Each structure stands twice: as C-alpha cells, then as structure tokens.
C-alpha cells in the first residue's frame, strides 16, 4: 500500500535588506503535482510576495501555494526571520 505524500517546505536561507524587506529562499514538494520545487519569496512588511505563490504566475497547485503562504506568514509572525 502506498502512503499519501504531504506538501513539504524547507527554508534554505533568508536575507534582510532595507525598508522592511526580507528575501526567503525555499525548496519543497507539491504533493498534488508530485513535484519538487525551489524558489524565492519576498516579504514586504509582514506579507509574502513572489511568482512562486502568485495565483496566476505560479506553477504550483493552489493547495501548495496556500500551504507555503500560510507557513511563511506563521514563521514571520513568530520571529523566524529576525
């Protein structure tokens, strides 16, 4: 019997720049598409932006985009990128 896989996300690195901007490099697995991915997301203030999580530009499933966005916002709010 095969086990269902789940979305995965690993923060590889992050860098703070001026004007409350943080660039986050990440990699993971989209369980819906069954594909690995890597990319970068930019935080401006407390909101993440980038093609990887953009509804019309991303190659990831909507479920995986939502998972990434939710996890990143949670990590940001708990101070993971300080």
C-alpha positions in Angstrom: 0.0 0.0 0.0 1.4 3.4 -0.9 1.2 6.3 1.6 -0.2 9.7 0.6 2.5 12.3 0.5 2.1 15.8 2.0 3.3 19.2 1.0 6.8 19.9 2.2 8.7 23.2 2.7 12.2 23.9 3.8 13.6 27.3 4.4 17.1 27.3 2.8 18.2 30.8 3.6 16.9 34.4 4.2 18.4 37.8 3.9 17.1 41.1 5.3 17.5 44.3 3.3 16.4 47.8 3.9 12.8 49.0 4.0 11.4 46.0 6.0 12.2 43.6 3.1 13.3 40.0 3.6 14.1 37.6 0.8 13.5 33.9 1.7 15.0 31.0 -0.4 13.0 27.9 -0.1 12.5 24.4 -1.5 9.9 21.8 -1.1 7.5 19.3 -2.6 4.0 19.9 -4.1 2.0 16.8 -3.1 -0.8 17.5 -5.6 1.5 17.7 -8.6 4.1 15.2 -7.1 6.9 17.6 -8.0 9.8 19.2 -6.2 10.2 23.0 -6.4 12.6 25.7 -5.3 12.3 29.4 -5.4 12.3 32.7 -3.6 9.6 34.8 -1.8 10.0 38.4 -0.8 8.4 39.8 2.4 7.4 43.4 2.4 6.3 44.2 5.9 4.5 41.0 7.0 3.2 39.9 3.6 5.0 37.4 1.3 5.1 38.1 -2.5 6.6 36.3 -5.4 5.8 34.3 -8.5 6.1 31.1 -6.6 2.9 31.9 -4.6 1.2 34.2 -7.1 -2.2 32.7 -8.1 -1.7 33.4 -11.8 2.1 33.0 -12.2 2.9 30.0 -10.0 3.4 26.5 -11.4 2.4 25.0 -8.1 -1.0 23.7 -7.1 -3.3 26.1 -5.3 -3.2 23.9 -2.3 0.6 24.0 -2.1 0.7 27.8 -2.7 -1.8 28.3 0.2 0.3 25.9 2.4 3.5 27.8 1.6 1.9 31.2 2.2 0.3 30.2 5.5 3.5 28.6 6.8 5.7 31.6 5.8 3.3 34.0 7.5 3.3 31.9 10.6 7.1 31.8 10.7 7.3 35.5 10.1 4.9 36.3 12.9 6.8 34.1 15.3 10.1 35.8 14.5 11.8 33.1 12.5 13.3 35.7 10.1 14.7 38.1 12.8 
